[in-house]
């Protein structure tokens, strides 16, 4: 009677030992797989946020030369914004009096999405620390009409020498448009809807132009830059970069755009499976050129839409520093 019990215990011990060996082998295999994944993912995450420098020099069809030196730095201490991306933009049309002129550009706040109360409270502090001369806003401000009052209050807290200007995005035209217009006016942000304004330093000036609803080309298919002087420096603000490719943005020396979110979810910052642009990856993020060689800076933006997640597409504030080419 004892033998069957001993045989059963022996069989159980053998099974248990084999099971442990199998489990251990599986754990080692899983560990190696996870280590391999981490070796790929962690450097990719660092790659998307790390400091970096790039120099682009180009001669335009009109014979003018531009030089763009860009760098990325982490936005230390901010709740939502991951980095500040600075472009030193040198162009022959930049007047000497505007050498070193600092432009802060934010877009796609989508408040409240990934950008929530703490991030919104920190945003004016971050922008003030960058000491901009002017603040430009690229649209898609909100994810709900009830969020507009605190958003407008935060935008009104940013201190600049030459004020703030904005264009609107598709979200802003779909809901709360009258409230947005009134709110921006109340806090002193000037809305450029197919309008232009000039900034002056003594006798010198640069032009700011903004596009109204760039998705309605039937109504807005003539660029607001069309009648501006060709030898003056002209900056065009539009929500989507597609506008600069689809419309003759003549006389524009630089276009600032958002809308793409940098892809929001990308494969190691190289490819976005979903991108709201008719031109695929072409205008996903960073410094790009249209078919007519107009430089376009596309920001990843601050907030998110639909899903509050970013992968290898860090949220950012863009700084453009203008330089006169002597």
KENU-853230 format. One line per 10 residues: number of its first residue (from 1); for each residue x negated, y, z negated of C-alpha. Coordinates in Angstrom, 3 decimals. Example, Ala and Ser with C-alpha at 12.3 -4.5 7.8 and 13.67 -1.06 7.14 Angstrom:
REM residues 2
1) -12.300,-4.500,-7.800 ~ -13.670,-1.060,-7.140
END
This chain:
REM residues 326
1) 0.000,0.000,0.000 ~ -2.964,2.259,-0.656 ~ -4.536,1.715,2.778 ~ -1.754,3.383,4.807 ~ -1.899,6.404,2.506 ~ -5.686,6.579,2.856 ~ -5.387,6.177,6.626 ~ -2.809,8.933,6.698 ~ -4.974,11.228,4.589 ~ -7.983,10.428,6.747
11) -6.014,11.193,9.917 ~ -4.833,14.464,8.392 ~ -8.371,15.459,7.412 ~ -9.650,14.707,10.906 ~ -6.814,16.705,12.470 ~ -7.388,19.588,10.073 ~ -11.119,19.732,10.782 ~ -10.550,19.596,14.523 ~ -7.864,22.252,14.217 ~ -10.195,24.556,12.318
21) -12.903,24.053,14.934 ~ -10.431,24.878,17.696 ~ -9.216,27.945,15.816 ~ -12.753,29.115,15.179 ~ -13.683,28.658,18.822 ~ -10.550,30.580,19.820 ~ -11.394,33.358,17.375 ~ -14.935,33.634,18.740 ~ -13.577,33.690,22.320 ~ -10.998,36.341,21.406
31) -13.639,38.336,19.587 ~ -15.879,38.339,22.634 ~ -12.969,39.349,24.850 ~ -12.004,42.186,22.509 ~ -15.611,43.350,22.292 ~ -15.775,43.407,26.072 ~ -12.572,45.438,26.284 ~ -13.815,47.892,23.644 ~ -17.112,48.295,25.475 ~ -15.089,49.440,28.489
41) -12.363,51.450,26.752 ~ -14.422,53.376,24.166 ~ -16.939,54.787,26.670 ~ -14.010,55.646,28.932 ~ -12.334,57.585,26.137 ~ -15.581,59.398,25.420 ~ -16.013,60.077,29.139 ~ -12.627,61.782,29.324 ~ -13.306,64.149,26.401 ~ -17.071,64.577,26.302
51) -18.916,67.754,27.126 ~ -19.860,67.912,30.782 ~ -21.245,70.345,33.341 ~ -20.779,70.694,37.073 ~ -21.961,73.236,39.652 ~ -20.170,73.788,42.971 ~ -21.368,76.229,45.614 ~ -19.456,76.779,48.834 ~ -19.437,79.158,51.800 ~ -15.899,80.009,52.871
61) -14.766,80.430,56.502 ~ -14.850,84.223,56.101 ~ -18.549,83.996,55.242 ~ -18.107,84.757,51.540 ~ -19.862,82.560,49.014 ~ -18.386,81.237,45.788 ~ -20.176,79.512,42.958 ~ -18.328,77.649,40.236 ~ -20.072,76.362,37.146 ~ -17.788,74.314,34.922
71) -18.175,72.748,31.516 ~ -15.984,70.800,29.105 ~ -16.113,71.117,25.322 ~ -14.064,69.478,22.612 ~ -11.420,71.653,20.987 ~ -12.561,70.907,17.452 ~ -9.877,71.092,14.791 ~ -6.860,71.525,17.067 ~ -3.893,69.247,16.489 ~ -2.913,68.741,20.136
81) -5.440,70.260,22.552 ~ -8.355,67.886,23.125 ~ -10.733,70.151,25.015 ~ -11.485,73.559,26.456 ~ -12.537,73.480,30.101 ~ -14.439,76.594,31.214 ~ -15.058,77.643,34.803 ~ -17.599,80.380,35.541 ~ -16.259,81.623,38.864 ~ -18.555,83.819,40.972
91) -17.124,85.501,44.060 ~ -18.144,88.454,46.207 ~ -14.707,90.079,45.793 ~ -14.993,90.249,42.000 ~ -15.749,93.917,41.180 ~ -18.818,94.673,39.101 ~ -16.603,96.118,36.350 ~ -14.936,92.670,35.984 ~ -18.175,90.749,35.593 ~ -17.594,88.495,32.563
101) -13.800,88.999,32.608 ~ -12.226,86.146,30.615 ~ -8.960,84.463,31.660 ~ -7.224,81.932,29.396 ~ -4.896,79.614,31.327 ~ -2.371,77.270,29.723 ~ 0.373,75.239,31.368 ~ 2.893,72.466,30.768 ~ 3.438,73.054,27.062 ~ 6.646,70.982,27.172
111) 7.452,71.988,23.597 ~ 8.411,69.758,21.749 ~ 6.838,66.744,23.385 ~ 3.341,65.808,22.347 ~ 2.980,69.466,21.381 ~ 4.796,69.789,18.065 ~ 4.984,72.345,15.256 ~ 1.415,72.033,13.977 ~ -0.072,72.092,17.458 ~ 2.044,75.110,18.395
121) 0.937,76.960,15.258 ~ -2.719,76.200,16.076 ~ -2.487,77.231,19.731 ~ -2.648,81.046,19.226 ~ -5.616,80.544,16.881 ~ -7.453,78.489,19.484 ~ -6.717,80.986,22.248 ~ -7.772,83.955,20.096 ~ -11.053,82.214,19.281 ~ -11.839,82.078,23.022
131) -11.564,85.902,23.217 ~ -9.647,86.125,26.507 ~ -9.035,89.422,28.271 ~ -5.760,88.098,29.684 ~ -3.525,85.052,29.102 ~ -1.917,83.282,32.075 ~ 0.864,80.707,31.610 ~ 1.679,78.149,34.306 ~ 5.205,77.050,33.429 ~ 7.130,74.025,32.107
141) 7.423,75.640,28.709 ~ 10.008,73.495,26.947 ~ 11.705,70.151,26.475 ~ 14.899,71.616,25.058 ~ 16.558,75.030,24.782 ~ 16.598,74.922,20.969 ~ 12.796,74.946,20.955 ~ 12.444,78.275,22.750 ~ 12.462,80.713,19.774 ~ 9.399,79.280,17.966
151) 7.624,78.802,21.302 ~ 8.144,82.437,22.296 ~ 7.030,83.586,18.868 ~ 3.774,81.624,19.225 ~ 3.064,82.991,22.702 ~ 3.624,86.521,21.411 ~ 0.947,86.010,18.737 ~ -1.930,85.686,21.236 ~ -3.994,88.859,21.296 ~ -5.564,89.956,24.581
161) -6.820,93.213,26.069 ~ -4.696,92.996,29.232 ~ -1.647,91.142,27.961 ~ -0.063,87.935,29.196 ~ 1.562,86.826,32.450 ~ 3.621,83.756,33.322 ~ 5.256,81.786,36.085 ~ 7.873,79.105,35.489 ~ 7.994,75.388,36.254 ~ 10.688,72.983,37.359
171) 11.832,72.330,33.761 ~ 12.314,76.045,33.218 ~ 14.520,76.450,36.285 ~ 16.604,73.402,35.373 ~ 17.641,74.677,31.930 ~ 17.656,77.848,29.801 ~ 16.374,80.130,32.568 ~ 18.097,83.316,31.283 ~ 16.917,82.604,27.728 ~ 13.337,82.085,28.924
181) 13.311,85.345,30.878 ~ 14.695,87.263,27.893 ~ 12.328,85.529,25.462 ~ 9.212,86.278,27.504 ~ 10.222,89.898,27.885 ~ 10.827,90.205,24.141 ~ 7.285,89.037,23.256 ~ 5.636,91.086,26.001 ~ 4.802,88.305,28.488 ~ 5.285,89.608,32.041
191) 7.011,87.184,34.390 ~ 5.551,87.097,37.913 ~ 8.265,85.655,40.135 ~ 7.019,86.504,43.609 ~ 5.630,89.673,42.143 ~ 2.146,91.146,41.847 ~ 0.396,93.257,39.257 ~ -3.092,94.728,39.031 ~ -5.614,94.868,36.212 ~ -7.990,97.816,36.182
201) -11.373,98.736,34.837 ~ -11.920,102.338,35.791 ~ -11.803,102.578,39.577 ~ -12.052,98.797,40.035 ~ -9.130,96.379,40.082 ~ -8.150,92.754,40.554 ~ -4.704,91.461,41.544 ~ -2.478,88.881,39.847 ~ 0.307,87.300,41.896 ~ 2.859,84.722,40.780
211) 5.098,82.295,42.654 ~ 8.796,81.921,41.967 ~ 10.022,78.290,42.061 ~ 7.311,76.786,44.295 ~ 9.525,73.778,45.051 ~ 12.000,75.909,47.026 ~ 9.958,76.769,50.097 ~ 13.008,77.860,52.049 ~ 13.435,80.783,49.652 ~ 9.814,81.248,48.535
221) 7.735,80.012,51.446 ~ 5.992,83.353,52.002 ~ 3.151,83.825,49.523 ~ 3.304,86.925,47.303 ~ -0.369,87.461,48.185 ~ 0.424,88.101,51.854 ~ 0.360,91.909,51.707 ~ -2.596,92.345,49.349 ~ -5.986,93.747,50.444 ~ -8.275,91.073,51.867
231) -11.382,92.549,50.223 ~ -9.890,92.751,46.721 ~ -10.086,89.839,44.316 ~ -6.676,88.129,44.229 ~ -5.650,85.416,41.783 ~ -2.490,83.417,42.519 ~ -0.566,81.684,39.738 ~ 1.747,78.797,40.701 ~ 3.214,75.888,38.787 ~ 2.312,73.183,41.311
241) -0.914,72.987,43.343 ~ 1.055,71.631,46.313 ~ 2.267,75.171,47.004 ~ -1.240,76.316,47.933 ~ -1.502,73.518,50.492 ~ 1.977,73.921,51.974 ~ 2.077,77.718,52.191 ~ -0.425,80.116,53.764 ~ -1.688,81.738,50.560 ~ -3.631,84.323,52.526
251) -5.832,86.775,50.633 ~ -5.800,84.525,47.536 ~ -9.364,84.038,46.277 ~ -8.413,81.610,43.510 ~ -5.263,79.636,42.677 ~ -4.392,78.403,39.185 ~ -1.875,75.558,38.852 ~ -0.621,72.821,36.535 ~ 2.292,70.357,36.860 ~ 0.216,67.187,37.363
261) -0.757,66.716,33.685 ~ -4.016,65.301,35.079 ~ -2.004,62.164,35.787 ~ -1.225,61.901,32.037 ~ -1.912,58.152,32.109 ~ -4.904,57.241,34.267 ~ -7.334,54.409,34.825 ~ -10.453,55.706,33.073 ~ -9.832,59.205,34.424 ~ -10.365,58.076,38.008
271) -6.881,57.242,39.296 ~ -3.324,58.011,38.222 ~ -0.689,55.400,39.135 ~ 2.047,58.067,38.883 ~ 1.387,61.638,39.970 ~ 3.935,64.396,40.758 ~ 2.251,65.597,43.933 ~ 2.907,64.940,47.599 ~ -0.843,64.677,48.119 ~ -1.622,61.747,45.860
281) -4.834,62.077,43.857 ~ -6.067,65.088,45.816 ~ -4.877,67.771,43.380 ~ -4.785,65.682,40.209 ~ -7.131,67.793,38.074 ~ -10.093,70.136,38.158 ~ -11.514,72.295,40.937 ~ -10.126,71.409,44.373 ~ -9.954,73.049,47.804 ~ -7.005,73.338,50.165
291) -7.261,72.582,53.876 ~ -7.896,76.312,54.369 ~ -10.752,76.181,51.831 ~ -8.919,78.106,49.111 ~ -10.214,77.044,45.681 ~ -7.564,75.700,43.302 ~ -8.113,74.975,39.611 ~ -5.603,72.411,38.324 ~ -5.233,72.014,34.566 ~ -4.193,68.854,32.721
301) -1.930,71.051,30.610 ~ -1.150,70.913,26.912 ~ 1.976,68.821,26.382 ~ 3.516,65.741,27.966 ~ 6.801,64.715,29.513 ~ 8.909,61.560,29.320 ~ 6.452,59.505,27.238 ~ 4.356,61.322,24.625 ~ 1.132,59.616,25.562 ~ -2.091,60.544,27.328
311) -4.728,58.097,28.521 ~ -7.976,59.377,30.020 ~ -6.236,62.677,30.858 ~ -7.029,64.922,27.870 ~ -4.822,67.887,27.055 ~ -6.707,71.104,27.658 ~ -6.905,74.864,27.697 ~ -8.668,76.332,30.729 ~ -10.933,79.363,30.595 ~ -11.966,81.132,33.807
321) -14.821,83.613,33.489 ~ -15.198,85.872,36.536 ~ -18.597,86.945,37.812 ~ -19.618,89.534,40.356 ~ -22.075,88.338,43.011 ~ -24.646,91.092,43.410
END
